[in-house]
Amino acid sequence: MKIMIVEDDKTIRDMVAEALGRWGFEMVIVEQFDTVLPFFIKENPHLVLMDINLPAFDGFYWCRQIRELSNVPILFISSRNTPMDMVMSMNMGGDDFIQKPFYMDVLVAKINALLRRTYSYMETSSNVMEHDGVVLNLKDGDVACGDRKAELTRNEFKILTILMQHQGTIVSREQMMRGLWENESFVDDNTLTVNITRLRKKLAELGRDEFITTKKGLGYIIP
């Protein structure tokens, strides 16, 4: 998932980018604040972090500009703290608001919730997810390739769902475990390794032993 940061405070911008990068997000950062909209069109991010106080035009202006083109989730981050600022953020088309200074864990939780609401529900509406011939049945919890099928355990199903939702993006082990936690399925690092191994074995039995790729030191990806 690609996140666009519109923040003129370099210290905060770099801190957020570094933290979100560790979660496996791809970051694109605005540095020319008079060309936010063209940059948005070029990068086509999955979510926008928008400061309110910006050079040239403020975040409300750019939010309205983006809303004329896209329903992408927009999360305002601002030192403004009045109820009117929060109301304005929502009225201008923002989806959520977080006040500076903020805890990074809270920001990540808000981002994950927005992405989950925006994209996961869209993907699950058909009850199947498909990539490169591998079909994950979200209703029955099994995976198929051609005429071959394998049943998955709850954790194997959740892991494959997370990877297919982020197809083309590296998913870190921490991100994976957080996703399983949200599913109330506690796993530690060793248990995650065991589940990944079992999932790969089942995919290999379907003829797709290279479906999940390991990025050493970073996580996993379905290319």
Salt bridges, closest charged atoms under 4 A:
GLU7 OE1 - LYS100 NZ 2.76
ASP14 OD2 - LYS10 NZ 2.61
GLU18 OE2 - ARG22 NH1 3.54
GLU43 OE1 - LYS2 NZ 3.28
ASP51 OD2 - LYS100 NZ 3.38
ASP85 OD1 - ARG80 NH1 3.40
ASP95 OD2 - ARG67 NH2 2.91
ASP96 OD2 - LYS110 NZ 3.15
ASP132 OD2 - ARG208 NH2 2.78
GLU156 OE1 - LYS202 NZ 2.70
GLU182 OE1 - ARG116 NH1 2.92
ASP189 OD1 - ARG173 NE 2.89
